[in-house]
């Protein structure tokens, strides 16, 4: 996957969502190829939505991720998968992103 086009955008962090969503116009402008369509659950019910892959950069951390492309949502929504993969969480006191250690697996007491 080549990084041929880029754009800095403000994203809304949605800690209640697993997936990261791009508006269709932004995905088109960036040349993100649609690689499939899937049914996803939303607050408005189940919808069919396009899926692609994009390089994402958040606070100096960068990687390729699946993204879902919406013709309805007009803002970039950053979901929990990307957020946690980069090692961020939302500070509830400030509403800002803060770094946290990556979680490989939960530690459970053995007994």
WOTA-V50308 format. One record per helix or strand of 2 or more residues. SS is the DSSP state (a for helix, b for strand). FROM is the first residue (numbers start at 1). LEN is the number of residues. Records with the same first field share a line. If there is no record, write none. Layout:
# WOTA-V50308
SS=FROM-LEN / FROM-LEN
This chain:
# WOTA-V50308
b=11-3 / 21-3 / 36-7 / 45-14 / 61-10 / 76-3 / 88-3 / 97-3
a=24-7 / 80-6
